[in-house]
Amino acid sequence: GPVDRLPGLMARLSRLRQLEARFEETLEREKLESLAEFAAGAGHEINNPLAIIGGRAQLLLRDETDPERRRELAVVNAQVKRAHEMIADVRLFARPPKVEPEPLDLVELVDALVADLAPQAAKQAVGLRRVGDAGPVPVEADPAQLNVALRALCRNALEAIGHDGQIEIAVRDDGPGLPERVRRALAE
């Protein structure tokens, strides 16, 4: 009777749920792979004309004496650079690089970033500084990926502020840190 068939139906339902979950995972993986292929192809096709536009704008800027035209050419160059960065971000999202954590000093990394972005911040009359611990703050992280993430946050903040503002990057640590077993698990 119906009661006798219940275990079989429950087993089928469980199997269907497993298949559905695998299907969803495969679909997401395929979507990311398609995005990666699109980003690679479209990025290449878009970057080529952008390079020509940026190069020509730089050549024109070199000999231009009119301040207004110099400003407009500088805007063209900045937008070309921005478009290149957006393409790189899409590629990075679609095919993230393998995480390669290593011991590093977070204070040192942030100080280098602040020094690198200082000229842009100064042009906008924006104060950009690190706050928090003066001494080393040791962490285990991928320095390249951490730098990309912090740089993107700072660039976004600079764009959002426009002119006359403050950006503070906080680096603080008063905890005992992660236990060794947790650090190993994160590195895997």
C-alpha positions as a printed Julia matrix, in Angstrom:
188×3 Matrix{Float64}:
  0.0    0.0     0.0
  0.89   3.68    0.09
  2.64   3.41    3.46
  4.95   0.7     2.12
  6.02   2.95   -0.77
  6.85   5.9     1.52
 10.55   4.97    2.14
 11.12   4.59   -1.61
  9.46   7.95   -2.3
 11.53   9.61    0.42
 14.71   8.16   -1.08
 13.71   9.45   -4.55
 12.93  12.88   -3.12
 16.32  12.99   -1.43
 18.01  11.97   -4.7
 16.08  14.66   -6.6
 17.23  17.29   -4.1
 20.84  16.18   -4.54
 20.52  16.34   -8.33
 18.93  19.78   -8.13
 21.75  21.06   -5.9
 24.39  19.65   -8.31
 22.55  21.19  -11.24
 22.54  24.62   -9.53
 26.27  24.34   -8.76
 27.04  23.35  -12.35
 24.88  26.17  -13.69
 26.7   28.75  -11.52
 30.08  27.35  -12.56
 29.06  27.51  -16.23
 27.81  31.09  -15.84
 31.15  32.16  -14.33
 33.06  30.34  -17.07
 30.94  32.07  -19.74
 31.56  35.41  -18.07
 35.29  34.67  -17.96
 35.35  33.84  -21.68
 33.32  36.94  -22.5
 35.54  39.13  -20.32
 38.69  37.79  -21.96
 37.41  38.25  -25.5
 35.56  41.51  -25.03
 38.31  42.88  -22.81
 40.88  42.29  -25.53
 38.65  43.84  -28.2
 37.85  46.88  -26.04
 41.36  47.39  -24.66
 42.89  47.75  -28.14
 40.89  50.84  -29.18
 41.18  52.22  -25.65
 44.96  52.0   -25.91
 44.87  53.95  -29.18
 42.54  56.59  -27.72
 44.7   56.95  -24.6
 47.91  57.11  -26.63
 46.56  59.79  -28.95
 45.23  61.81  -26.02
 48.67  61.65  -24.37
 50.37  62.8   -27.61
 47.95  65.72  -27.92
 48.37  66.57  -24.24
 52.14  66.72  -24.58
 52.02  69.65  -27.05
 48.82  71.34  -25.84
 49.19  74.77  -24.2
 45.52  75.74  -23.74
 44.64  74.95  -20.08
 41.03  73.99  -20.88
 42.05  71.58  -23.64
 44.77  70.13  -21.37
 42.14  69.5   -18.72
 39.82  67.82  -21.25
 42.63  65.61  -22.57
 43.54  64.66  -18.99
 39.91  63.65  -18.45
 40.07  61.45  -21.58
 43.22  59.78  -20.24
 41.65  59.25  -16.82
 38.53  57.69  -18.34
 40.6   55.39  -20.56
 42.48  54.24  -17.47
 39.19  53.76  -15.63
 37.78  51.63  -18.47
 40.95  49.48  -18.45
 40.53  48.99  -14.68
 36.85  48.03  -15.03
 37.76  45.41  -17.64
 40.49  44.08  -15.35
 37.99  43.94  -12.46
 35.51  41.9   -14.54
 38.3   39.51  -15.52
 39.37  39.24  -11.9
 35.81  38.51  -10.78
 35.28  35.93  -13.51
 38.58  34.14  -12.92
 39.91  35.0    -9.49
 43.56  34.14   -9.03
 44.63  31.46   -6.61
 45.05  32.9    -3.12
 48.7   32.83   -2.08
 48.81  33.89    1.57
 52.05  34.89    3.17
 53.04  36.64    6.39
 52.98  40.41    5.98
 52.75  43.6     7.98
 49.36  45.22    7.37
 50.64  48.6     8.57
 53.45  48.52    6.01
 51.06  47.52    3.21
 48.57  50.29    4.04
 51.33  52.91    4.43
 52.66  52.03    0.96
 49.15  52.31   -0.47
 48.59  55.68    1.21
 51.91  56.96   -0.19
 50.96  55.73   -3.66
 47.53  57.39   -3.61
 48.72  60.6    -1.9
 49.2   62.61   -5.14
 45.67  61.82   -6.33
 44.23  62.65   -2.89
 46.19  65.93   -2.78
 44.79  66.96   -6.19
 41.32  66.58   -4.71
 42.23  68.3    -1.42
 41.42  65.06    0.38
 43.33  63.95    3.44
 44.27  60.28    3.15
 45.9   58.63    6.13
 46.25  55.43    8.08
 45.07  55.44   11.67
 45.56  52.87   14.37
 48.54  50.87   15.56
 51.94  52.4    14.74
 53.8   49.15   15.08
 53.55  46.12   12.89
 50.25  44.3    12.58
 51.23  40.87   11.31
 48.69  39.03    9.19
 48.74  36.1     6.81
 47.15  37.17    3.54
 47.69  37.4    -0.19
 49.46  40.78   -0.49
 48.48  41.35   -4.13
 44.8   40.61   -3.59
 44.67  42.59   -0.36
 46.33  45.53   -2.09
 43.81  45.38   -4.96
 40.89  45.33   -2.51
 42.18  48.2    -0.36
 43.11  50.24   -3.45
 39.59  49.78   -4.85
 38.06  50.92   -1.54
 40.27  54.01   -1.49
 39.57  54.85   -5.15
 35.84  54.53   -4.52
 36.14  56.77   -1.47
 38.1   59.36   -3.47
 35.46  59.33   -6.2
 32.63  59.6    -3.68
 34.21  62.51   -1.78
 35.14  64.54   -4.83
 36.89  67.46   -3.11
 37.73  68.54    0.42
 37.35  65.52    2.64
 39.07  62.9     4.77
 39.72  59.2     4.24
 41.06  57.18    7.16
 42.19  53.58    6.82
 42.08  51.91   10.2
 44.65  49.28   11.14
 44.13  48.04   14.66
 44.82  44.8    16.48
 44.33  44.09   20.15
 43.38  40.45   19.94
 45.36  37.26   20.35
 45.11  36.39   16.64
 43.79  33.23   15.07
 44.74  29.86   16.52
 47.19  27.89   14.38
 44.59  25.27   13.42
 42.25  28.0    12.09
 45.09  29.63   10.12
 45.89  26.26    8.51
 42.23  25.73    7.63
 42.0   29.18    6.01
 45.12  28.54    3.96
 43.68  25.35    2.47
